[in-house]
Amino acid sequence: MTIGIRYSCALCGLEDVEVAVRLREPEEDVIQWMEKAVTPALGRDHFNRSPRCQPSTLTQVKIPVPPGTTMVGGPAVN
C-alpha cells in the first residue's frame, strides 16, 4: 500500500507533484521512514521529471494525514 506525497521544486518550477510512497510500518520510526522511503522516492521522481535540475532541497513536501490515521505516513484505521 502507498500514500500520495506531494512536493515542489523552487529551482525548476515543479509544483505540487504527487508521488506514491510506501506506507510507514507500525514499528518504523518516522525519521527512518523519511530517510529510507520518502526522500529516495521524491528524489527519483524529481530526477525523472527534471534531470538537469539538482536542488539541495525540495519545497512544500506535503504528507497527508487522513481521518483515522494514527501516525504520519500510516494507513487510515477504520
Biopython code that builds the backbone (N, CA, C, O; Angstrom):
import numpy as np
from Bio.PDB.StructureBuilder import StructureBuilder

atoms = [
    (1, "MET", "N", (0.830, -1.178, 0.000)),
    (1, "MET", "CA", (0.000, 0.000, 0.000)),
    (1, "MET", "C", (0.879, 1.247, 0.000)),
    (1, "MET", "O", (1.998, 1.249, 0.512)),
    (2, "THR", "N", (0.338, 2.294, -0.586)),
    (2, "THR", "CA", (1.100, 3.542, -0.696)),
    (2, "THR", "C", (0.288, 4.740, -0.221)),
    (2, "THR", "O", (-0.923, 4.661, -0.013)),
    (3, "ILE", "N", (0.995, 5.843, -0.059)),
    (3, "ILE", "CA", (0.392, 7.120, 0.290)),
    (3, "ILE", "C", (0.887, 8.134, -0.747)),
    (3, "ILE", "O", (2.043, 8.070, -1.167)),
    (4, "GLY", "N", (0.035, 9.056, -1.156)),
    (4, "GLY", "CA", (0.419, 10.084, -2.124)),
    (4, "GLY", "C", (1.031, 11.277, -1.410)),
    (4, "GLY", "O", (0.356, 11.967, -0.647)),
    (5, "ILE", "N", (2.309, 11.517, -1.661)),
    (5, "ILE", "CA", (3.017, 12.651, -1.052)),
    (5, "ILE", "C", (3.321, 13.651, -2.153)),
    (5, "ILE", "O", (3.761, 13.268, -3.237)),
    (6, "ARG", "N", (3.093, 14.915, -1.887)),
    (6, "ARG", "CA", (3.313, 15.971, -2.886)),
    (6, "ARG", "C", (4.558, 16.794, -2.535)),
    (6, "ARG", "O", (4.915, 16.961, -1.369)),
    (7, "TYR", "N", (5.199, 17.297, -3.587)),
    (7, "TYR", "CA", (6.358, 18.172, -3.386)),
    (7, "TYR", "C", (6.426, 19.197, -4.501)),
    (7, "TYR", "O", (5.769, 19.062, -5.533)),
    (8, "SER", "N", (7.236, 20.227, -4.275)),
    (8, "SER", "CA", (7.525, 21.243, -5.289)),
    (8, "SER", "C", (9.030, 21.454, -5.324)),
    (8, "SER", "O", (9.743, 21.079, -4.393)),
    (9, "CYS", "N", (9.508, 22.062, -6.414)),
    (9, "CYS", "CA", (10.926, 22.412, -6.529)),
    (9, "CYS", "C", (11.016, 23.857, -7.002)),
    (9, "CYS", "O", (10.617, 24.179, -8.121)),
    (10, "ALA", "N", (11.539, 24.718, -6.147)),
    (10, "ALA", "CA", (11.654, 26.142, -6.477)),
    (10, "ALA", "C", (12.659, 26.388, -7.592)),
    (10, "ALA", "O", (12.575, 27.402, -8.285)),
    (11, "LEU", "N", (13.606, 25.481, -7.774)),
    (11, "LEU", "CA", (14.656, 25.670, -8.772)),
    (11, "LEU", "C", (14.150, 25.459, -10.203)),
    (11, "LEU", "O", (14.426, 26.273, -11.084)),
    (12, "CYS", "N", (13.418, 24.377, -10.433)),
    (12, "CYS", "CA", (12.977, 24.073, -11.803)),
    (12, "CYS", "C", (11.495, 24.351, -12.036)),
    (12, "CYS", "O", (11.015, 24.257, -13.166)),
    (13, "GLY", "N", (10.772, 24.689, -10.978)),
    (13, "GLY", "CA", (9.377, 25.089, -11.142)),
    (13, "GLY", "C", (8.348, 23.982, -11.025)),
    (13, "GLY", "O", (7.163, 24.227, -11.254)),
    (14, "LEU", "N", (8.759, 22.772, -10.676)),
    (14, "LEU", "CA", (7.752, 21.727, -10.455)),
    (14, "LEU", "C", (6.882, 22.154, -9.275)),
    (14, "LEU", "O", (7.387, 22.662, -8.274)),
    (15, "GLU", "N", (5.571, 21.943, -9.400)),
    (15, "GLU", "CA", (4.668, 22.347, -8.324)),
    (15, "GLU", "C", (3.668, 21.260, -7.986)),
    (15, "GLU", "O", (2.994, 20.728, -8.868)),
    (16, "ASP", "N", (3.575, 20.937, -6.725)),
    (16, "ASP", "CA", (2.568, 20.014, -6.199)),
    (16, "ASP", "C", (2.527, 18.676, -6.945)),
    (16, "ASP", "O", (1.453, 18.169, -7.269)),
    (17, "VAL", "N", (3.696, 18.120, -7.210)),
    (17, "VAL", "CA", (3.801, 16.833, -7.893)),
    (17, "VAL", "C", (3.510, 15.728, -6.880)),
    (17, "VAL", "O", (4.058, 15.740, -5.777)),
    (18, "GLU", "N", (2.654, 14.777, -7.242)),
    (18, "GLU", "CA", (2.312, 13.691, -6.322)),
    (18, "GLU", "C", (3.111, 12.437, -6.648)),
    (18, "GLU", "O", (3.240, 12.047, -7.809)),
    (19, "VAL", "N", (3.641, 11.819, -5.607)),
    (19, "VAL", "CA", (4.432, 10.601, -5.735)),
    (19, "VAL", "C", (3.862, 9.547, -4.787)),
    (19, "VAL", "O", (3.569, 9.851, -3.631)),
    (20, "ALA", "N", (3.704, 8.328, -5.259)),
    (20, "ALA", "CA", (3.256, 7.233, -4.405)),
    (20, "ALA", "C", (4.450, 6.711, -3.616)),
    (20, "ALA", "O", (5.468, 6.332, -4.195)),
    (21, "VAL", "N", (4.322, 6.692, -2.302)),
    (21, "VAL", "CA", (5.381, 6.236, -1.406)),
    (21, "VAL", "C", (4.791, 5.150, -0.516)),
    (21, "VAL", "O", (3.639, 5.241, -0.092)),
    (22, "ARG", "N", (5.585, 4.125, -0.238)),
    (22, "ARG", "CA", (5.074, 3.040, 0.616)),
    (22, "ARG", "C", (4.676, 3.584, 1.982)),
    (22, "ARG", "O", (5.271, 4.535, 2.492)),
    (23, "LEU", "N", (3.662, 2.961, 2.558)),
    (23, "LEU", "CA", (3.219, 3.360, 3.895)),
    (23, "LEU", "C", (4.289, 3.041, 4.933)),
    (23, "LEU", "O", (5.116, 2.148, 4.748)),
    (24, "ARG", "N", (4.252, 3.768, 5.994)),
    (24, "ARG", "CA", (5.161, 3.542, 7.117)),
    (24, "ARG", "C", (4.705, 2.330, 7.910)),
    (24, "ARG", "O", (3.519, 2.171, 8.197)),
    (25, "GLU", "N", (5.652, 1.484, 8.259)),
    (25, "GLU", "CA", (5.358, 0.293, 9.056)),
    (25, "GLU", "C", (5.043, 0.718, 10.493)),
    (25, "GLU", "O", (5.577, 1.722, 10.964)),
    (26, "PRO", "N", (4.191, -0.026, 11.191)),
    (26, "PRO", "CA", (3.802, 0.358, 12.562)),
    (26, "PRO", "C", (4.986, 0.565, 13.509)),
    (26, "PRO", "O", (4.947, 1.461, 14.353)),
    (27, "GLU", "N", (6.031, -0.245, 13.382)),
    (27, "GLU", "CA", (7.172, -0.134, 14.293)),
    (27, "GLU", "C", (8.286, 0.766, 13.742)),
    (27, "GLU", "O", (9.317, 0.944, 14.392)),
    (28, "GLU", "N", (8.083, 1.329, 12.557)),
    (28, "GLU", "CA", (9.112, 2.134, 11.906)),
    (28, "GLU", "C", (9.087, 3.585, 12.403)),
    (28, "GLU", "O", (8.034, 4.223, 12.419)),
    (29, "ASP", "N", (10.230, 4.088, 12.801)),
    (29, "ASP", "CA", (10.373, 5.468, 13.238)),
    (29, "ASP", "C", (10.128, 6.404, 12.057)),
    (29, "ASP", "O", (10.493, 6.078, 10.928)),
    (30, "VAL", "N", (9.518, 7.553, 12.300)),
    (30, "VAL", "CA", (9.190, 8.481, 11.221)),
    (30, "VAL", "C", (10.456, 8.973, 10.506)),
    (30, "VAL", "O", (10.442, 9.158, 9.289)),
    (31, "ILE", "N", (11.536, 9.185, 11.241)),
    (31, "ILE", "CA", (12.793, 9.634, 10.619)),
    (31, "ILE", "C", (13.333, 8.544, 9.691)),
    (31, "ILE", "O", (13.774, 8.827, 8.577)),
    (32, "GLN", "N", (13.294, 7.307, 10.160)),
    (32, "GLN", "CA", (13.730, 6.168, 9.336)),
    (32, "GLN", "C", (12.920, 6.104, 8.051)),
    (32, "GLN", "O", (13.479, 5.945, 6.966)),
    (33, "TRP", "N", (11.610, 6.226, 8.172)),
    (33, "TRP", "CA", (10.723, 6.164, 7.011)),
    (33, "TRP", "C", (11.037, 7.290, 6.036)),
    (33, "TRP", "O", (11.088, 7.068, 4.826)),
    (34, "MET", "N", (11.249, 8.495, 6.555)),
    (34, "MET", "CA", (11.594, 9.633, 5.689)),
    (34, "MET", "C", (12.897, 9.362, 4.939)),
    (34, "MET", "O", (12.990, 9.622, 3.739)),
    (35, "GLU", "N", (13.906, 8.840, 5.645)),
    (35, "GLU", "CA", (15.214, 8.599, 5.031)),
    (35, "GLU", "C", (15.216, 7.425, 4.064)),
    (35, "GLU", "O", (15.878, 7.479, 3.027)),
    (36, "LYS", "N", (14.479, 6.361, 4.392)),
    (36, "LYS", "CA", (14.518, 5.135, 3.578)),
    (36, "LYS", "C", (13.461, 5.083, 2.479)),
    (36, "LYS", "O", (13.659, 4.410, 1.468)),
    (37, "ALA", "N", (12.350, 5.779, 2.661)),
    (37, "ALA", "CA", (11.262, 5.675, 1.688)),
    (37, "ALA", "C", (10.929, 7.003, 1.012)),
    (37, "ALA", "O", (10.911, 7.085, -0.216)),
    (38, "VAL", "N", (10.669, 8.026, 1.793)),
    (38, "VAL", "CA", (10.178, 9.292, 1.236)),
    (38, "VAL", "C", (11.248, 10.014, 0.421)),
    (38, "VAL", "O", (11.032, 10.315, -0.752)),
    (39, "THR", "N", (12.390, 10.292, 1.027)),
    (39, "THR", "CA", (13.432, 11.055, 0.340)),
    (39, "THR", "C", (13.883, 10.388, -0.956)),
    (39, "THR", "O", (13.964, 11.069, -1.979)),
    (40, "PRO", "N", (14.183, 9.076, -0.963)),
    (40, "PRO", "CA", (14.581, 8.446, -2.221)),
    (40, "PRO", "C", (13.477, 8.477, -3.293)),
    (40, "PRO", "O", (13.767, 8.677, -4.473)),
    (41, "ALA", "N", (12.230, 8.281, -2.889)),
    (41, "ALA", "CA", (11.128, 8.285, -3.863)),
    (41, "ALA", "C", (10.949, 9.662, -4.492)),
    (41, "ALA", "O", (10.775, 9.774, -5.706)),
    (42, "LEU", "N", (10.991, 10.714, -3.667)),
    (42, "LEU", "CA", (10.849, 12.066, -4.197)),
    (42, "LEU", "C", (12.052, 12.423, -5.062)),
    (42, "LEU", "O", (11.896, 13.050, -6.110)),
    (43, "GLY", "N", (13.248, 12.030, -4.634)),
    (43, "GLY", "CA", (14.457, 12.303, -5.410)),
    (43, "GLY", "C", (14.429, 11.639, -6.774)),
    (43, "GLY", "O", (14.775, 12.269, -7.773)),
    (44, "ARG", "N", (14.024, 10.379, -6.833)),
    (44, "ARG", "CA", (13.918, 9.662, -8.127)),
    (44, "ARG", "C", (12.891, 10.325, -9.029)),
    (44, "ARG", "O", (13.133, 10.531, -10.219)),
    (45, "ASP", "N", (11.748, 10.655, -8.453)),
    (45, "ASP", "CA", (10.704, 11.284, -9.255)),
    (45, "ASP", "C", (11.181, 12.627, -9.809)),
    (45, "ASP", "O", (10.983, 12.925, -10.987)),
    (46, "HIS", "N", (11.805, 13.426, -8.960)),
    (46, "HIS", "CA", (12.301, 14.727, -9.403)),
    (46, "HIS", "C", (13.329, 14.560, -10.519)),
    (46, "HIS", "O", (13.269, 15.266, -11.526)),
    (47, "PHE", "N", (14.264, 13.637, -10.349)),
    (47, "PHE", "CA", (15.282, 13.411, -11.373)),
    (47, "PHE", "C", (14.646, 12.990, -12.697)),
    (47, "PHE", "O", (15.051, 13.463, -13.759)),
    (48, "ASN", "N", (13.655, 12.105, -12.638)),
    (48, "ASN", "CA", (12.983, 11.648, -13.865)),
    (48, "ASN", "C", (12.250, 12.777, -14.575)),
    (48, "ASN", "O", (12.186, 12.799, -15.804)),
    (49, "ARG", "N", (11.705, 13.700, -13.820)),
    (49, "ARG", "CA", (10.965, 14.817, -14.409)),
    (49, "ARG", "C", (11.877, 15.969, -14.846)),
    (49, "ARG", "O", (11.584, 16.665, -15.818)),
    (50, "SER", "N", (12.962, 16.160, -14.134)),
    (50, "SER", "CA", (13.816, 17.321, -14.376)),
    (50, "SER", "C", (15.295, 16.946, -14.169)),
    (50, "SER", "O", (15.917, 17.407, -13.212)),
    (51, "PRO", "N", (15.865, 16.107, -15.065)),
    (51, "PRO", "CA", (17.211, 15.573, -14.844)),
    (51, "PRO", "C", (18.323, 16.618, -14.771)),
    (51, "PRO", "O", (19.371, 16.344, -14.186)),
    (52, "ARG", "N", (18.131, 17.786, -15.337)),
    (52, "ARG", "CA", (19.180, 18.814, -15.298)),
    (52, "ARG", "C", (19.158, 19.634, -14.008)),
    (52, "ARG", "O", (20.115, 20.346, -13.706)),
    (53, "CYS", "N", (18.081, 19.534, -13.259)),
    (53, "CYS", "CA", (17.952, 20.282, -12.004)),
    (53, "CYS", "C", (18.546, 19.447, -10.873)),
    (53, "CYS", "O", (18.243, 18.260, -10.751)),
    (54, "GLN", "N", (19.376, 20.054, -10.062)),
    (54, "GLN", "CA", (19.978, 19.359, -8.926)),
    (54, "GLN", "C", (19.835, 20.202, -7.657)),
    (54, "GLN", "O", (20.807, 20.795, -7.187)),
    (55, "PRO", "N", (18.622, 20.253, -7.108)),
    (55, "PRO", "CA", (18.396, 21.079, -5.916)),
    (55, "PRO", "C", (18.998, 20.437, -4.665)),
    (55, "PRO", "O", (19.143, 19.217, -4.588)),
    (56, "SER", "N", (19.336, 21.258, -3.712)),
    (56, "SER", "CA", (19.801, 20.711, -2.438)),
    (56, "SER", "C", (18.605, 20.323, -1.561)),
    (56, "SER", "O", (18.730, 19.488, -0.664)),
    (57, "THR", "N", (17.450, 20.934, -1.827)),
    (57, "THR", "CA", (16.224, 20.595, -1.101)),
    (57, "THR", "C", (15.027, 20.723, -2.036)),
    (57, "THR", "O", (15.066, 21.440, -3.036)),
    (58, "LEU", "N", (13.968, 20.007, -1.682)),
    (58, "LEU", "CA", (12.674, 20.184, -2.332)),
    (58, "LEU", "C", (11.830, 21.014, -1.370)),
    (58, "LEU", "O", (12.101, 21.053, -0.170)),
    (59, "THR", "N", (10.818, 21.670, -1.899)),
    (59, "THR", "CA", (9.986, 22.521, -1.048)),
    (59, "THR", "C", (8.560, 22.000, -1.011)),
    (59, "THR", "O", (8.157, 21.188, -1.844)),
    (60, "GLN", "N", (7.821, 22.470, -0.052)),
    (60, "GLN", "CA", (6.396, 22.157, 0.055)),
    (60, "GLN", "C", (6.125, 20.659, 0.053)),
    (60, "GLN", "O", (5.209, 20.203, -0.631)),
    (61, "VAL", "N", (6.903, 19.886, 0.804)),
    (61, "VAL", "CA", (6.638, 18.451, 0.923)),
    (61, "VAL", "C", (5.394, 18.290, 1.794)),
    (61, "VAL", "O", (5.356, 18.744, 2.938)),
    (62, "LYS", "N", (4.383, 17.639, 1.233)),
    (62, "LYS", "CA", (3.090, 17.517, 1.920)),
    (62, "LYS", "C", (2.738, 16.051, 2.116)),
    (62, "LYS", "O", (2.540, 15.313, 1.151)),
    (63, "ILE", "N", (2.664, 15.642, 3.363)),
    (63, "ILE", "CA", (2.292, 14.271, 3.715)),
    (63, "ILE", "C", (0.895, 14.325, 4.308)),
    (63, "ILE", "O", (0.703, 14.871, 5.394)),
    (64, "PRO", "N", (-0.085, 13.763, 3.605)),
    (64, "PRO", "CA", (-1.457, 13.844, 4.126)),
    (64, "PRO", "C", (-1.642, 12.970, 5.372)),
    (64, "PRO", "O", (-1.013, 11.922, 5.522)),
    (65, "VAL", "N", (-2.508, 13.429, 6.240)),
    (65, "VAL", "CA", (-2.877, 12.672, 7.430)),
    (65, "VAL", "C", (-4.406, 12.593, 7.427)),
    (65, "VAL", "O", (-5.080, 13.406, 8.059)),
    (66, "PRO", "N", (-4.948, 11.594, 6.700)),
    (66, "PRO", "CA", (-6.405, 11.491, 6.599)),
    (66, "PRO", "C", (-7.048, 11.112, 7.931)),
    (66, "PRO", "O", (-6.377, 10.586, 8.819)),
    (67, "PRO", "N", (-8.339, 11.376, 8.070)),
    (67, "PRO", "CA", (-9.049, 10.985, 9.295)),
    (67, "PRO", "C", (-8.851, 9.490, 9.570)),
    (67, "PRO", "O", (-8.915, 8.667, 8.657)),
    (68, "GLY", "N", (-8.617, 9.164, 10.802)),
    (68, "GLY", "CA", (-8.432, 7.770, 11.184)),
    (68, "GLY", "C", (-6.978, 7.324, 11.158)),
    (68, "GLY", "O", (-6.669, 6.207, 11.572)),
    (69, "THR", "N", (-6.082, 8.179, 10.677)),
    (69, "THR", "CA", (-4.663, 7.837, 10.661)),
    (69, "THR", "C", (-4.103, 8.051, 12.055)),
    (69, "THR", "O", (-4.367, 9.076, 12.684)),
    (70, "THR", "N", (-3.337, 7.098, 12.536)),
    (70, "THR", "CA", (-2.801, 7.200, 13.892)),
    (70, "THR", "C", (-1.345, 7.640, 13.935)),
    (70, "THR", "O", (-0.811, 7.905, 15.012)),
    (71, "MET", "N", (-0.686, 7.723, 12.763)),
    (71, "MET", "CA", (0.706, 8.169, 12.714)),
    (71, "MET", "C", (1.015, 8.731, 11.335)),
    (71, "MET", "O", (0.388, 8.346, 10.348)),
    (72, "VAL", "N", (1.980, 9.638, 11.264)),
    (72, "VAL", "CA", (2.389, 10.228, 9.982)),
    (72, "VAL", "C", (2.885, 9.105, 9.067)),
    (72, "VAL", "O", (3.745, 8.311, 9.450)),
    (73, "GLY", "N", (2.332, 9.054, 7.859)),
    (73, "GLY", "CA", (2.737, 8.047, 6.884)),
    (73, "GLY", "C", (2.052, 6.716, 7.040)),
    (73, "GLY", "O", (2.330, 5.772, 6.300)),
    (74, "GLY", "N", (1.153, 6.637, 8.009)),
    (74, "GLY", "CA", (0.468, 5.370, 8.271)),
    (74, "GLY", "C", (-0.881, 5.296, 7.578)),
    (74, "GLY", "O", (-1.394, 6.302, 7.086)),
    (75, "PRO", "N", (-1.449, 4.105, 7.542)),
    (75, "PRO", "CA", (-2.764, 3.925, 6.930)),
    (75, "PRO", "C", (-3.879, 4.444, 7.822)),
    (75, "PRO", "O", (-3.717, 4.567, 9.036)),
    (76, "ALA", "N", (-4.993, 4.742, 7.214)),
    (76, "ALA", "CA", (-6.181, 5.114, 7.991)),
    (76, "ALA", "C", (-6.709, 3.875, 8.681)),
    (76, "ALA", "O", (-6.757, 2.798, 8.087)),
    (77, "VAL", "N", (-7.100, 4.022, 9.916)),
    (77, "VAL", "CA", (-7.646, 2.914, 10.677)),
    (77, "VAL", "C", (-9.157, 3.112, 10.752)),
    (77, "VAL", "O", (-9.632, 4.157, 11.197)),
    (78, "ASN", "N", (-9.895, 2.122, 10.322)),
    (78, "ASN", "CA", (-11.373, 2.230, 10.331)),
    (78, "ASN", "C", (-11.958, 1.698, 11.598)),
    (78, "ASN", "O", (-13.177, 1.712, 11.770)),
]
sb = StructureBuilder()
sb.init_structure("model")
sb.init_model(0)
sb.init_chain("A")
sb.init_seg("    ")
for serial, (resi, resn, name, xyz) in enumerate(atoms, 1):
    if name == "N":
        sb.init_residue(resn, " ", resi, " ")
    sb.init_atom(name, np.array(xyz, "f"), 0.0, 1.0, " ", f" {name:<3s}", serial, name[0])
structure = sb.get_structure()
